[in-house]
Amino acid sequence: MVDATGTRRADVLVEGDRVVAVGEDLGAGPGGVRRVLDAGGCLVCPGLVDLHAHLRQPGREEAETVETGARAAALGGYTAVVAMPNTEPPIDDAAVAREVLALGRGAVAEVTVAGAITRARAGELLAPMAELAALGVRLFTDDGAGVQDGALMRRALEYAGGLGVTLAQHCEDAVLAAGGCVHEGAWSSRLGLPGIPAAAEEVMVARDIALARLTGSRVHFLHLSTAGSVALVRAAREEGLPVTAEAAPHHFSLTDAEIAGYDPVFRVNPPLRQAGDVAAVRQGLADGTVQAVATDHAPHTPESKEVPFDQAPPGMLGLQTALPLTLEALGDRLSPAEVLALLSWQPAAIAGLLEGDRRPEGLSPHGGPVAPGATANLCVVDPAATWRLEVGHLASRSRNSPYLGRSLTGRARHTVLRGEPVVVDAEAQR
Ligand code: DOR
């Protein structure tokens, strides 16, 4: 058993939606055990928590729904996900937030939402952040785009500080990035594809660090992709500024060499970078500069992706592959507990989903220690399971994973949501 308090060998007894006992050789318990989930050779941990999933509802249900995205999450070992607000309409007011939260009730993973920072994510007027915060929304982002106007970002941070919420920035200077679809480097030149320089991300990371210093408010950096960004965040944290960061599995597993075949499945934003960036992102995760692995699960329909590279929408699936990709990338230098911290309790803290945090109505705590009295949101990870990702495994409505057909090591064997086994032996139960 692995959680924020350490690692030990134990059985876990669950009754109703709660953990009721943790210890060796627990046996049947008073009423007798009704069901045993085999965790031999596995790690039992708090359910994984994703800070960054595009569930596409409302508006793009042909690509994903809250229900199908939640099923992909559960199969990936997640018990909670944060749905991004770049829906149609966007989650920039309480009515849309309430709708998405309602869609999440009854799903096989709990769904909370991030609110937009600006109305319609247009970067001009602030969204009604207080109204959203009153619903329990803890993260705000215009993800898909960065807030370009520094004065507006400053105001948003001042409000966020008062509300006790966190602004999550998609760091991309729109002018520097304009027209680009891949990393600007040797591959973009060779293939004749317009590039996005690393500086397009780094100037906004640097600006927002300065704004965190100015306002004292919290900034969370989404999907960091460059060595320069990691270095900036490391220095800011050493200074004691209230900044956190996440990285997506594709940014620490793949380089821009993948685009050689012009396959649009490799188009993501920020783009896949160079080997030195991949190494720096891994180093950032290993040394605590980057606190969370977040999927940036971005479903797109086959029709939308079967177009020339520069016309395809950016994004790839992530919920069902993040756990093995993280174990593969970091397993040689981090303990299983350290890897699971990046996937569960550290993102839970950033999302405000721990016990004691103010969560949206109906959401239970995630990421906390597995102890008597805790809500049984659990994942059983088989770190040695070797499997091949097939189309038939995908719960998502979309298919845009570059890992299809690839052999992966590490898998969620069981996922338990509020005491209910929703995934058993890597199969969804409903
Ligand atoms: O690759 C991406 N896809 N990056 C983003 O910022 C947005 C996302 C999407 O919504 O598809």
Residues whose N, C-alpha, C, O or C-beta is under 5 A from the ligand:
A	BS01	DOR	H54 D143 G144 V268 N269 P270 A298 P314 G315
